[in-house]
């Protein structure tokens, strides 16, 4: 696989919030709908 296509497939995101603010649920939803 060529480098440019490998970079195009990558998705990077960060969630910064209070530990008890429902981060896990949000992350699970993003992974579920994001593929």
C-alpha positions as protocol buffer text, in pm:
chain_id: "A"
residue {
  index: 1
  type: UNK
  ca { x: 0 y: 0 z: 0 }
}
residue {
  index: 2
  type: UNK
  ca { x: 140 y: 338 z: -93 }
}
residue {
  index: 3
  type: UNK
  ca { x: 208 y: 600 z: 170 }
}
residue {
  index: 4
  type: UNK
  ca { x: -40 y: 866 z: 46 }
}
residue {
  index: 5
  type: UNK
  ca { x: -334 y: 624 z: 51 }
}
residue {
  index: 6
  type: UNK
  ca { x: -232 y: 504 z: 398 }
}
residue {
  index: 7
  type: UNK
  ca { x: -243 y: 862 z: 527 }
}
residue {
  index: 8
  type: UNK
  ca { x: -583 y: 921 z: 367 }
}
residue {
  index: 9
  type: UNK
  ca { x: -729 y: 626 z: 560 }
}
residue {
  index: 10
  type: UNK
  ca { x: -617 y: 757 z: 897 }
}
residue {
  index: 11
  type: UNK
  ca { x: -858 y: 940 z: 1122 }
}
residue {
  index: 12
  type: UNK
  ca { x: -728 y: 1113 z: 1432 }
}
residue {
  index: 13
  type: UNK
  ca { x: -943 y: 1268 z: 1699 }
}
residue {
  index: 14
  type: UNK
  ca { x: -906 y: 1372 z: 2059 }
}
residue {
  index: 15
  type: UNK
  ca { x: -1166 y: 1414 z: 2328 }
}
residue {
  index: 16
  type: UNK
  ca { x: -1061 y: 1628 z: 2622 }
}
residue {
  index: 17
  type: UNK
  ca { x: -1317 y: 1664 z: 2899 }
}
residue {
  index: 18
  type: UNK
  ca { x: -1393 y: 1595 z: 3261 }
}
residue {
  index: 19
  type: UNK
  ca { x: -1350 y: 1221 z: 3337 }
}
residue {
  index: 20
  type: UNK
  ca { x: -1717 y: 1183 z: 3437 }
}
residue {
  index: 21
  type: UNK
  ca { x: -1862 y: 1370 z: 3139 }
}
residue {
  index: 22
  type: UNK
  ca { x: -1969 y: 1067 z: 2932 }
}
residue {
  index: 23
  type: UNK
  ca { x: -1651 y: 1038 z: 2725 }
}
residue {
  index: 24
  type: UNK
  ca { x: -1674 y: 661 z: 2690 }
}
residue {
  index: 25
  type: UNK
  ca { x: -2024 y: 671 z: 2543 }
}
residue {
  index: 26
  type: UNK
  ca { x: -1926 y: 944 z: 2297 }
}
residue {
  index: 27
  type: UNK
  ca { x: -1615 y: 753 z: 2190 }
}
residue {
  index: 28
  type: UNK
  ca { x: -1815 y: 433 z: 2139 }
}
residue {
  index: 29
  type: UNK
  ca { x: -2069 y: 620 z: 1923 }
}
residue {
  index: 30
  type: UNK
  ca { x: -1791 y: 776 z: 1712 }
}
residue {
  index: 31
  type: UNK
  ca { x: -1631 y: 436 z: 1657 }
}
residue {
  index: 32
  type: UNK
  ca { x: -1967 y: 275 z: 1579 }
}
residue {
  index: 33
  type: UNK
  ca { x: -2072 y: 534 z: 1321 }
}
residue {
  index: 34
  type: UNK
  ca { x: -1722 y: 609 z: 1193 }
}
residue {
  index: 35
  type: UNK
  ca { x: -1646 y: 253 z: 1091 }
}
